[in-house]
Amino acid sequence: MTDRYWSSMEALGLDELHALQLKRLRWVTKHAYDNNEAYRARFKAAGFHPDDIKGLPDVVRIPVLSKEDLRDTYPYGLTCTPPDTWIELHSSSGTTGKPVTNVYTEGDLRNWAEVMARGMYAGGLRPGEKIQIAYGFGLFTGGFGFYHGARRLGAMTIPTSSGNTKRQIRLLADFGAHAIGATPSYGLHLAEVAEEMGMERDDFQLKVGFFGAEAWSDEMRAKLEERWGPGFRAAEAFGLTEVGGPGTSFDCEARTGLHVNMDHFLVECVDDEMQPVGEGEEGELVITTLTHEGFPAIRFRTKDLAMMDGERCACGRTFVRHSRILGRRDDMMKVKGVIVFPRQIEEAIMGVEGSSENYQIVKFNAGPFLDLRVQVEPTPAAWRAGAQERLSAAISAEILSLVGLRVDVEIMEPGSLPRSEGKAQRVIDQTK
C-alpha cells in the first residue's frame, strides 16, 4: 500500500503490464486446454492451440465464450481444477435460463480480495474504517466481493445484506459506517426513506458509496451525491458473475473511466465480428480472466458496450480504462427505427428539474411496431406545485432531444412506482 494507491501494481509501466498480461494469457489458455475437455474441444474446433499466443493481439484467435455456452456446460463443465480445491461458489440468478456458476479456489479468493481492495481504496475507504455491505449475501457475487475486499483492506465489515430498509438506515447511523455498498437504485431508495424518517446528513458518517450491478447514468450519480449530501462520493465497481464478480475495473477521483485491473484481466473492445475497435470507438467488452484457477473465463462476451482509453490517467494510474457502460446489447430497443438504450432514457429524465430517480420504461406493441411509454415520479415538491402536464412535456422534449424519439410520458404520484432492494427493474415488457 502507498499513500496514493493500494498497490504499486496500479502505477507499473505499461510495457511491464503488457508483458505480464501476455505471460498470464499463455498460462490461462494452457491451463484450460490441459485441464478441461470442453475448453480443449472448443479450441480445437476453432483451430487454436495455446502455443499460438505469440503476442497480446493473438487473443483474437481464441473463440469467444457466450453466456449460452456457460449455461450449456452448467454447473461445472468449464471448471479447471479438482473439486477438492473449490472453497466457494457463486452463481447468477438464472431468471432467464440456467444460472451461470463460478467456483473459487483459495488463490481465486485472494486475487478477488486484492482487486476489490484496490477499488475501495481508490474510492476513499481506508484501513480501520467501516463499510456497510447492503448487496445481497448468498449466491450473488456482490455482497461477498465487497466482504472479501474490505477484509483485505483492513476495513470493518457490517454485512447487513439487502432489504429491511429502515433497519439499514438505523444501522448506518448507529454503527457509523464510512462507506456503503449497494446497487445505485437501492442507494437512492435508502436516501429517500432516511428523509422520510426525518434523518439528516449529519446523522451519518458516510463519505463514499460503491455502486454497481446495474447500469446507471452520470445523472444518477449526481442524484446520489445530492441526496447523500456534501462530502459524499458515488464510486463505481464493475464486474460480472461470469468473470468472478465485481473487481474487473474501478473508477478513481479523476472520473475519466474505470481502471481495468490489468494484472488479472485482459479487456478487449470489439465490433460485431469480435475484432478490436480503435481507442475511443464504441464496441462490446470481451473479458479474459488471467489468473482464475477454478473457473477461467476466456474471451467472455459481456454484451456491455463501452469505449477504451489507454492514455495515462490524471490520477497517475497506468491501468487502461474503459468508459462507463453505454448500454447493453440485450437492452437495445429499436423503436420506430430508432436505436434506444434505457440508460439514455434515464439520462433524459434526470436532466429535467422536478423529476425524481423513480421511473419505469414500458415496452408495448402498437400494431406491428414496438413503442415506449415512460412513467416518472416527480419530486414531492414538484408534485405539490402541480403542473404535471408541463413536467411531462419537458421530459418528453428532453428524450426527443437526446434520443431522437418522441414518447408519451406519464407523471405518477410519488411513491406509486415499485422500489427495489436489489437490481431495479426499469423496463416493463408488455409485448409478450
Secondary structure, DSSP 8 states (H G I E B T S, - for coil): --SS-S-GGGG--HHHHHHHHHHHHHHHHHHHHHH-HHHHHHHHHTT--GGG-SSGGGGGGS--B-HHHHHHTTTTTT--S-GGG--EEEE---TTSS--EEEE-HHHHHHHHHHHHHHHHHHT--TT-EEEE-S--SSSHHHHHHHHHHHHHT-EEE---S--HHHHHHHHHHHT-SEEEE-HHHHHHHHHHHHHTT--GGG----EEEE-SS---HHHHHHHHHHH-TT-EEEEEEEEGGGTEEEEEEE-TT-SSEEE-TTTEEEEEE-TTS-B--TT--EEEEEEESS-SSS---SEEEEEEE-EE-S--TT---S-EE-S--EEGGG-EEETTEEE-HHHHHHHHHTSTTEEEEEEEEEEEETTEEEEEEEEEE-HHHHHH--HHHHHHHHHHHHHHHHS---EEEE--TT-S---SSS---EEE---
